[in-house]
């Protein structure tokens, strides 16, 4: 009887010890292998990098706001488009500064993107969704700046090369194109909320869209700028007026715009290719989003945005300065109608 009790006691002790070991192992694994959705992994470099980017965009926001108010006080229809440029720069900078100044932990714990499904109660999908909406809205405003330039260039070139052709209003064309891009983003958000794909899918759709728009912008800027310079030089020779300042602004826009959009197209295309590759191989793209790769992508992408916004502010300001010294009213100058006689170079619409 004593032997049986000792055996039972030993069995109980062994079972208790095994349970304790299993419990300790489980706790250790939970502590070391916490899911990304509950782990804050932002590095010190990423924290300060986001802060500096946020301040840079905030400074651009302040400058754009001051320029926009100054432009609106000038009055007249000629300043409407320039005010629209400043408004787009302001909205882009404001959205970007909000994205970077708000701590990443407010949106979701993981600094690198993680696959979240909408309406999953176990993950902070709402923060991830809002974060992606903020970044998408900023990109749309940024791309709209150059879409507006291209729309007006296309309208003027059509007037000179096809004087009898019927032309739609540039602002209507601009709003139509922007509304199409907004529709793509709304559908993207709808598909995410409909659980057709995760937050990784949203990122992939945005990357493909931005890469496509960037390639189109590079082609259109190159073609239109060449034609525009030809028109300006021809009009300058006919009217015996110097078009050097206008041509320089066209060249500035062409070089900076193409450099920005080529870089953006390259980044987004490579990024989209990697996402598709890893998604096809593993069913998830978690392997793509290492801290080093994501940091490099964010730095190249957003510092190039700061650079292009500052260059656009400089180009617009130099245009005002040049117009003032020439005794012209600042802002866009309208192209005369065909029945107004021979067109003058001073009336060409250039930034």
PyMOL commands that set and color helices and strands:
alter all, ss='L'
color gray80, all
select helices_A, chain A and resi 2-32+36-38+44-74+77-101+104-107+125-161+170-193+199-239+244-282+291-325+338-340+345-347
alter helices_A, ss='H'
color red, helices_A
deselect
rebuild
show_as cartoon
